[in-house]
Amino acid sequence: MAFRPQDLHDLDVAHEVRIETHRPNRTTRSVVIWVVVDKGEVFVRSVRGAAGHWYQEALANPNVTVDDSGRRLEARAIPVHGADSIRRVSEALQHKYKGTDGLAEMLVPEILTATLRLEPRTADERPLEAPAYLGADEPSELGPPVEVGMLDAGGPIEERVLLQPHKSV
């Protein structure tokens, strides 16, 4: 299974994403990581190698969530063992993150085996969207929308952004 073309594009251009893994005590860990797309496949690598906590958790429970600036994709993490795939990921990392601090650490031989391929959990995987009422222009029963500019003492806001109070489901 592959992610939708739009998801592949967005992950390809994202500098960093968050990966959420599940600890044995059922709590969630969220870590910022790098992601690369090569030949329509999505890859991640633990900079701490096999010692990385999120990596260990992904091996124990491969159901992970990728958060790309608030758009969440549910995925399965699959260990990458093939030398060709590991080489491809290293080359993709070098191309995407050239000149970025931390790149050398991602290419250390002991780290290379901590590479995972991510694929959608289901064939019809769609990004997890915020509940419809959060994006609606309808007034919330909890109160009127708040303009961000009223809360921000910074410069002018380029576009009109409204926040709605949380409404329980």
Secondary structure, 3 states (H helix, E strand, C coil): CCCCHHHHHHHHHCCCEEEEEECCCCCEEEEEECCEEECCEEEEECCCHHHCHHHHHHHHCCEEEEEECCEEEEEEEEECCCHHHHHHHHHHHHHHCCCCCCHHHHCCCCCCCCEEEEEECCCCCCCECCCHHHHCCCCECCECCEEHHHHCCCCCCCCCCEECCCCCC
